[in-house]
Amino acid sequence: MTAKPGDRVKVVTSDEIKEGILMPNQETDSVVIKLDNGYNVGIDKKKVKEIKLIEKYKEKETHSEKKPKKDSKKPTIAILHTGGTIASKVDYKTGGVVASFSDEDFLSMFPEVKDIANVKTSLISTMMSEDMRFSHYKKIADAIVKEVRNNVDGIIIGHGTDTLAVTSAALSFIFENLPIPVILVGSQRSSDRGSTDAASNLICATEFIAKTNFAGVAVCMHENTSDNNCAILPATKTKKLHTSRRDAFKPVNDIIIARIDYDTRKIEFLKDYTKKNDEKLVVKDKFEDKVAIIKTYPNMFPDLIETLTKKKYKGLVLEATGLGQAPTNIKENIPNYNALKKFINSGGVVVLTSQCIFGAVHGDIYVNCRRLGNIGAIFGKDMLPETAFIKLAWLLGNYKKDEVKELLTKNLRGEINERLMKDEFLD
């Protein structure tokens, strides 16, 4: 009987024998199998002597789990599922990783969470995070408000890692006086892989909510490449710095809020934090759609900026070089300067951030920076470009233009470090 994708097989070559799940592969001349450790391995078809069928693939029946009885001694945590790798599995029909778990699937994948807290799940979406739009932030915010009104003790949001930090910034600005913790959790490796970080990230987030009085939005991901610790990261100062490492998320111009030891479940706070409170929750969930980010580069032309003016964009984050420089000084680059000036004069708001990871922009050191300031560009201090983008869109959606300009350089949600020293955070 011929083996098909999803079947368990033994691949025999002249050198070795490999056993695993046969995966679809139309891109290369290799036989691809998924080993029991979760990794895929490709074997050159020319070397394959035989593919022995061990067991045919069977669709697993899904059974709705009975909801565990609520334990009055445990906190209640709502898990809001939005998609991404943390809730992904292999689709053996396509060979790809898909985000298609129901809330029952989610609970069955991480049964240990139920030992820490009463768990209730809600499916918001099953999308990959690169497809997020401002409308989805409002949808997530609505779900959070609903759970706050249901008096849950905390919320975990399962989210794809690519734009997880951007969503954390958006939610941070949307909510003021959030009375409970809202922790975004992702996974760099899907749950079917032996090196997955999904379970430890989720369990550490649950422990953090259950054992502390933290309130507000934060991120929980691996602190290092091992499974020893997870870090609670600040919502507006976190950036994904690696495509695949499990410790890809790091705070920029800031430190982690807390560390959770996965083995002992001990929690160590490293900085001050907002505690649970009874203040009135304020929700401002509007975002201005016509806001853009442009990264400056050598040999830049004014076309992109001119297009924004023509399309009546309201805001622009210009990711400049160094302390806030842009190619606007020599004769060939004056058109860029004039395009920025025209955009600002037409009512657009320009915020300057830096392409450098660490440090801050500053408008008073170089003449070219002062020239940009003179036409109305606003220096965004040490804000991450993505955070500045979210903040600008949020301010334009909820405040008048004069207020927007004033609030851009004020620290509202921890997005600006007012006491940043030049050598800080570089060790």
Steps between C-alpha positions, in 0.01 A plus 500: 500500500641840399572738787330839498560824696404449861592131504767371736784362291851361514731642235788267412813634329843351440631690802219506757139434593272786605156460653234767526192659343510546125454864405384648169783648293470632146776760514811278514623156395491374855287273712406702808400336826423644840707327767363418845698792646288739293758593238469445127777328305543483123648191333625511141264284289800359311625342822165351603487123455163440657217676682332254733149578617469449876160652573240682294406852604173520688306816562483549874152529634441813701313467824375799687655495843278533799556832663674453833314607808587849613735508797421799722858499627642556152492820292301504179693576183351561157708377208420693183622325189595707192710249306871471432765239571403455866185322387634346180528145383605319186242457226600171340294574191718804419807442713473850635451635848149634548323688776176311521449390860169545671488604863460131600816417305681780678414364844591145408840617378584666831325301775742622769347847483181364654697395809602860563176685432139470393518536124245631255584535133368713219582487131542851357659399170733247338722738306873538464625817666637658182139546391405712803325831433381778731149354488634182659642697794149626568364146478758379754430802721126425495573143613722630781228739622250214498727286718575789737126539551480127566742559789779273381830534684711524189512451125746319276498581129650235273656692211731442204849627574564710187286794616442398861700797632303741281170366632628529857576868438158556342315342793714696744386829348137391464459435873549735791464371858481139389410323828645156417799353314472446125796291387578433134662163442652361183715210389798494267463125440172324429365259758573188292876567517720361773652845556167679538487788745120519496429309821763668719405849383133436565555331837732778620244763398233310693721476809577872477133593492413256777772606741541878457298820522633640171253698288533617142625365168824302468667226297616157623769320298821304553778697670774277356535206264447239770171425675616630839346847505230707337496880511213743547583774251374863483219547250636806318876435520528145366629395160537168320872492422542157342300306245509163674683497835279423797639805683429729206308758705703758690424832668662800327619792713333326793522189719265207550221543753534158659659159462319169549705188577325225308632221724432653843222742384670772708427855380755781532409862424778715354319835475203690636165417348134600505299303755138389479268788573138607522529811282252543218605324182540737205487358147609701195510258207499724193795506261564725201548277196702745294829475685818357349859405581779586256859394556756745365774360278787617278390624157149566629252688282198705614240287320381307805449813709330680212261206460402527867420868451290427192315221679432737793685295761479643850821365650846374415766331711833564329752239609807720471870427550696554820371786712223581253670588174336465160633544145382861468817712491700500176363631171391155377304435822327837540190354322464263800511797737241689293274193487508468879433871538203479262360198686521685832356822356205300360414391855705181533685413821856370464673312783871422475633175649835329453606197301743426784365243744619678814520867595278795414455762230594856590418816310758742641836339421541523121394777263314260270292377797416858595395570142248215521378631833460848353246375243295326770641146522461358852786307659365179650774463765574128557171359374523189285387579143215248528387645832520855362287386204235352730508797734465752215208309342333468841545867589369614163197274549412633844635855540508836325809585298644745755460240772662237277816708460520566872437138605743345250804593710337419834542159662147356516549122525870451567589555133753775577793467738561855622819411692680309224880506528709461183661169602197341665373155395800428274668232714 
